[in-house]
Amino acid sequence: MTQPEQNPHTAPPHTHRAAAVIGGTHGLGHQLALRARAAGLTTVVYGRSADTVPTATGFDTRRLDLTDLDSVRTADIAMPTPAYVFWVAGAFLKKPLTDTEEAELTGLTHLLFTGPVLFLRRLLAAQEGPVHLVTIASSSSWKRRERESLYCGLKAAQATLTRNLVPELTAAHGGSRVTLINPGGLAVPDFHTGLEIDYGHMMDPGEVAGIIWDLVRRQTAPFQEVQILRSGVPGREGVPEVSFGARVPQPPQAEPIARLP
C-alpha cells in the first residue's frame, strides 16, 4: 500500500516539548533534527562530531560516542518531556564476514546496537513522561543482501528490539509510542564510504525526513512499522514509496524459476 501525498500543514500540532536525535550531525539524522528545530521543539543532537555543529544553530549539541562505553555512560540525558527520541546513528559495511577484521566487527556492533541500547536504557529510564521512540532501522533487516551479513544482522536486531520495547514503554507511560522505520537506500555519501554508487537513484534524505515526521506526528496507535523504499519504476528511480507493516525476510537465495513438466 502506497501512502497518498499529504499536506504537512494539516498535521496536528506537536504535544511534545523536545526531540533527541541519536546520530543527528549528518545525513538523515541531521535532516530530522532540522525539522524538529523548525517545529519549535527543544532539539538535542547527539553524535561523535556534535562539537563541530555551530553553536548558533539553535541545537543543544551533546557529544556521544556509541563505541566508547564511558561516553555512553556519562553523556547528558536531561531534556523536557514528553519527548521524541530518534535512534538514527549508523554506519555501513559491505564485506564478507570472514574478511571482516575483529576491530571492524566490534566497532560496528557497538555503533549499531550495543552502544545505542545501553544509552537508550539510561535515556528512557530517566524520562518522567511519555516518549515517542522513532527507530531508523533499514530494509536490510529483511532483504536479501550479498556481503552484508553483519550489517543486516545488526539492523534486524535493532528492529526486533524496537518491536519488543513497545509493551515496556507503554507500561511505563501510557501515552508512549514507537515508530519503526525501515528505509531503503539514501543519498548520503558519508554513509557509503569507499563504494561507487549512483546517488541519482537513491532517496533524498531531506524528503525522507519530511515523510517520517509527518508519519510520526499523525500516529495514534502505540506502534507503527513503516517501509520507505525507493521506486523501481523507470523515470521514478529514487522516489520514496511508503507502505505499512512488517516484511517477511527474503530467503538467502533467489527463488528458482518453476519448470513445466
N, C-alpha and C positions, 0 to 999 in steps of 0.2 A: 504494500500500500504506500503510495507516494503522497506526502503531505502537501495540500494546496498552499499556494503562496499566501502569506498573512501580512497584514499591515502592522508593523511593530508599534505604531502609535495607539493601537486599540488594545494592547496588552494591559493587564491590570497593574496598578501601581505596586511598587515594592513595599512589602511589610517588614522586610529585613533591614537591618541597620548597617551591616558590614559584609564584606566579601574577602575571604582569604584565598589567594591563588598560590598553590604549591607548585612552583615552576612558572612564575609569572613574568620572567625577564625577557623571554624570547618566544617567537612563534605563536602558536595558538594560545598558550597561556597568557602572553602579553596582550593579545587581542581581547581575551576575556576580561583582563584587568582594566583595559582602556574603557570597555563598555560599563564595567562596574563603577568606575570613577565618574563617567559621564552621567550615570543614573543617580549620582549624589551619595553613593554608599562609601563608608569608610573602607578604603581598599588597601589591604595588606598584601604586599608582594614578597613572597619567599623565593629565594634562589641562591645558588652558589655565587652568582655575579650580581647580587642585589645592590652591592655598593657601587656599581657602575651606572645605576639608574640615577639620572639627575634629581637632586633633592627638590627642585622646583616643580616637579611633575604632579604633585598632589598625592603621590602614593606614600604609604607607610612601608618603607623597604626594610626587610629583615634578612640578614644573611642566614642561609640554611644549606648546609652541605649534607645531602642524604647519604653520602658514602662515609661520613665521619660521625661515629656514634656520639662523641662529645657535642658536636653541633646539634644533632638531633635531640639530645637530652637537655640542652641549655637554651635553644632558640626561644625567643619571646613568643608566648601564645596568647597574650591578653588581647581581647577585642570585644566590642559590643555584641550583644545578642538581641534578637535572632540573627544568625549569620549564614551566608553561603560559604561552603568550603569546596574549592575546586582542587582535585587531585590530578595534576596535569604533567608533572615533571617526568621527563623520559629521555631516552637515547636509543639509537638503533644499532643493531649488529647483524650483519649478513655474513655468516661464516659457519662452516660445518662444526659441530660440537667438538669433534676430535682435533680440529685445528685451532680451537679457542684456547688462549693462554689462561692459566689459573687466575691471573690478575684481572683479565677481561671478564671472566665468569663471575668472580666475586664482586667486581665493581658494578657490573650491570645488575646483578641480583640485589645489591644494596640500593642502587639508584631506583630501580623499577618496583621493588617490592619490600625488602626488609626495612630500609630507611623510612619510606612513607608510612608503613604500618606502625612502626614504633612512634613516629611523630604524630600520626592520627590518634593513636592511643592516648597520648598526652593532650592533644588539642581537644578531642571530643569529650574527654573526661572533665575538662575544665569548663565546659560550656554550661551556663546557668539557664539557658533557654533552648528552644528548638534550633536544629541545624538542618540545612539542606545540603547534603553531600552530593557533589557532582563529580563522578569519576570519568575521566577520559581514558578509556582502555583502547581497544583497537579491533578492527575487523580481523586482524591477525590472530585474535584469540579463538577464532573458529574457522578461518580459511586455511586451505592447503598451501603451504609455502615450501620453498626449497632453500636450504642452507640458512634457515632462520629458526631452528628448533628451540634454542634458548630464549630468544626474544618472544616467540609465540607462546612458549610455556609460561613465561613470567606474565605476559598480558592475560592469558587465560586465568592464572592465579589471581591477578588483580580483579578481573571481572567476577570471579566466583566469590572472593572475599566480599566484594561490594554487595552482591545479592544477599549474602548471608548476614550482613550488617543491618539490614532493614529492620528485623524484629527487635534487635538490640537498641537501635536508635529511637524507634517509636515507643519502646517500653520506657526509655529514659525520659523522653519528652514527646508527648502525644502529637505535637504539631510537626515533628521532624519528617523530612522526606529524603528520598535518594533517587538520583538520576544516573543511569549508566549509559554512557555514550560510546559507541564503537565506530570511530571514523575510519574511512579509507585513506588513501594517500593524500597528503597535504603538501603544498608548495613551500616547504621550509628547508632550504639548502643546508643550514647548520645541522639539521636532524639527520640527513643522509650523507654525512661526511665521507668523501672518498668514492662516491658512487656516481656514475654517469646516468643522469635521469632527465627525461624530458618534462620539465616542470610546467610546460604549457598544457599538459594533460592531467595535472594534479589540481586539487581543490584549493581555492584561495582561503587562507586561514582566517582572514577578516570576515569573509562571507559565512564561513562555518561557525565562527564565534557568534555572529548575529543570530543564526539559526538556533544555536544552543541556548542562548539567553532567552529567546522567545519561547522555546520549549519549557525551560526551567520556570519562567515566570507564570506560565499557564498551567503548570502541573498542579493537580489537586489530589491525586492518589498518593499513597505512601511511597510507591515505587513505579518507575518507568524505565524501560530499556529501549534505546533508540539506535538504529543503524543509520549512519550518514555516509553513503558510498558515492563515488564518482560515476557519472553516467558513462556507459559504453556505447551510446548511440552516436553514429558518425555525425560530426558537427556540433555535438554537445559534450565532447570529452572534457572532463573536469568539472562539469556542472553537478552540484550536490543533489542527491536524491535521498529523501528521508523515508524510512519505514520503521515500524514499531514491533517490539517483541524480540525474543532471543532467536538465535540461529543454531541449527544442528551443526556440529562440527563436520567439516568435509572429511572424507576418507583420505588416507595418506597417498593414495594413487588414484589417477583418473579412472572413472568407471569405464569398463570395457564396452565397446560397441556390440550390441546384440547381433548375433549372426542368425540368419534364417536357416532352418533345417534343410 
